[in-house]
Amino acid sequence: MREFIDGAEAIARGAFAAGCNFFAGYPITPATPILLRMLRELPKTSGVGIQGEDEIASIGMCLGAAMTGAKAMTATSGPGLSLYSENIGLAITGEVPLVIVDVMRLGPATGGATTVSQGDVQFLRWVTSGGFPIIALCPSSIAECYSLTQHAFNLAERFRAPVFIATDKEMMSAQQSVNTDAFEKIEIINRVAAPAGGEFVPYQTKKLADIPAFAPIGGEQLTRLTGSMHDERGMLTKKTSAVNKTSRHLWQKIQAHRDELEFTKLDAQEGAATLVVSYGITARSATEAVRHTRAAGKLASSLIIQSLWPLPKRALRESMRGISRVIVPELNFGQYRQEVERIALSLDPRPEVIGVDRVDGELITPQEIEELFGRG
Amino acid sequence: MQIAPLEITTYRNLERAKYPFCPGCGHTFVLDHLNAALVKLQLDPQKTVIVTDIGCVGMSDQYFDVNAFHGLHGRAITYATGIKLARPELNVVVLMGDGGLGIGGAHLLSAARRNIGITVLVFNNLNFGMTGGEHSVTTPHGGVTASTRGGNLERPLDVCATVSVNGASFVYRGTAFDKELPDRIAEAITTPGFALLDIWELCTAYYVPNNKFSKNELLQTMQTLGLPSGVLQRMDNPELSRAYREQNVGALGRTPLPPEPIEKKYDSALAATTRIVLAGAAGGKVKSTASALALGAMYSGLWATQRDDYPTTVMSGYSVSEVILSRDEILYMGIAKPDILVIITPEGLTQVPRQLRAMDETQTVYVVPELADQIETRARKIIFNFERAAAGKKSLAVMTTAAIVRHADLYPLAAFREAISAGQRADIAVENLKAVDASERIL
């Protein structure tokens, strides 16, 4: 079945497929189409959708709802993400499942409201104080908007953590024909429920990398959430051993599972010396560039990153082995390229890493990438 | 024989019998009054949640055996709102200080306006107790604090008047010494809508020593400021979480975002991917015409993309739409070098100088006669002739696009007509179909 839809529609459909039943957001170009769809559609499934008085309230409402057991999502753009920052820290430390869509537009500040960008890539990585890991997925097609949104909900549930969908103005607002029969329905994962009976200890885990079981506010067992440094009972503490344990748990719960969090698409060509590493809207130009290059009888490989964070080190390292040149096209000043360079440093022979950076509001053309293949 | 449920005699966490507050601190009294209110109401602890803000009062939830949510400074009301919206049957009590009141003022206003069914207890000790006695939004004029050494120059916020005028269901002002406080807290919690209690109290660590303050001065200050006390408002407006569900009852059970399949009904002879730019003015149907162009292509078995660009004001200035038609799925959606560029207004012309420069002899610019002289390009230039159009220049975007569908043999015109009928409001579609008829001889 062919349809003519945009990424916002696919993200909203993915959210419903994943069981989303709460959405709060504040209007901001170019994320508003998601807000409008969720507010219009959630009542059909007994869900709740509300426009907050600002971004801080919107994410706050999501956190409150999520702690009652709701599957919550919000969507914003760079300026709104700035306002989400402190509450994202609360979601990390309080271990609240939440999906946050960042529809990137040109920044800083108000920047270009209707201008495409990929400028939030490192902002997402270090989005709040304290320096803890986050998970961020990045679709480059309408079908991936649908499937990765479901994965985002599953990961948020599994890891009891905020999970980001990093996308952009063009992915959200350009209408595209798409074969929706090929949309992938992902099996739903729900947060692990606390066992019935006995005293519930809200943040208790056997191992540092384990995820604590969840008891909803309003359920059979009393529960607590806190944004303060806490012990396993969710009580404020300055005790060194408890602080150390909580901090290391918040680090380990993501880092120890990073291999399972790698979502990439490798299209390697035997003998190719050049690899293009791309993500999001730019991956579409990269794919075209690879096709043209191959059609011209030259060799070319491609790695598309679908999980920006944690950095998919394994896939990057493996795809770069034996490669002499890596091209990283981005709608920023090389935010992901610096990560690729770091991986390149550990390889022998060490590939050269070159970027194609655009920050003028236009998309990178396949030709701009192709020219770099040609030079190889 | 029915066994009566066990009466709950306290909601305090007995492992933490002693509060952490300074001697004489008003928080102690207010929390005891809250406990008394909960005992009076015999609320189910599992259906009750205390949401605390930051500051000394932020520690309070740990001293109760109910659910707890201790979040960020000033944001307690937002979490409480989310909890109540998701689970309207829960009892949601927010404990915040005058500090949280200031930083979270926007949330307070909205909670009152929305009449969300939460109860807010403001532990109002007229300054920031935890960070060292700085002034807050409720510090009286002239009040000496760590941040107003020469006396506060700002006027204090009348929180009760503020939430009252914005629609709160229950509003009360009093002090931590009020005997009726347990009853008033109980009344607030049982109020379906938004309830707030502004409870004045002594900060014995800072405000009391800095201002030679006592219970008498507390009451005196309230009088001097002309702030009334007692129950100040009782209103019976619809509560938000329930009103939301009542409003949406009709939507229940319908499928969210059902698919909207587009069937192939026609055949297109288009061989190569064709990149088309429509450049016109906002309000000139550029975007809707581009949608019809893309939809018609899909009826004809092609793949399509559509990108729209217009100024943020929407209804004035330029409007440019880019449509790509192809036999295969389209990846790169930009158009640096159009195969077809249609310029129908001066506003549109201002937006396409780069494309005009990039185009070559294999590509075509279609332009209205009055702009034809202004166009410099290597591309083939074709000028519309509206003198031959029966309907004049109405629905310019539709008329010119219809002419190009035919002229460039993109796909059958019937598919374009069907796209207009399917995608547009009936009266507008009728007008646009007339423009399609009129397009026949303009090229």
Interface residues (C-beta under 8 A of the other chain):
Chain A: M1 R2 E3 F4 I5 E9 A12 R13 F16 F22 A24 T29 R37 E41 L42 P43 K44 T45 S46 V48 I50 G52 E53 D54 I56 A57 I59 G60 M61 C62 L63 G64 A65 A66 M67 T68 G69 A70 A72 E86 N87 L90 G94 A113 T114 E170 S173 A174 Q175 Q176 S177 T180 I217 G218 G219 E220 Q221 L222 T223 R224 L225 T226 G227 S228 G234 M235 L236 I281 R284 S285 T287 E288 E362 L363 T365 P366
Chain B: P45 Q46 K47 V49 V51 G58 M59 D61 Q62 D65 V66 N67 A68 F69 H70 G71 L72 R75 T78 Y79 A80 T81 G82 I83 K84 L85 A86 R87 E89 L90 A106 H107 L109 S110 S241 Y244 N248 A251 L252 G253 R254 T255 P256 L257 P259 E260 P261 I262 K264 S291 A294 L295 M298 L302 W303 A304 T305 Q306 R307 D308 D309 Y310 T312 E329 I330 L331 Y332 M333 G334 A336
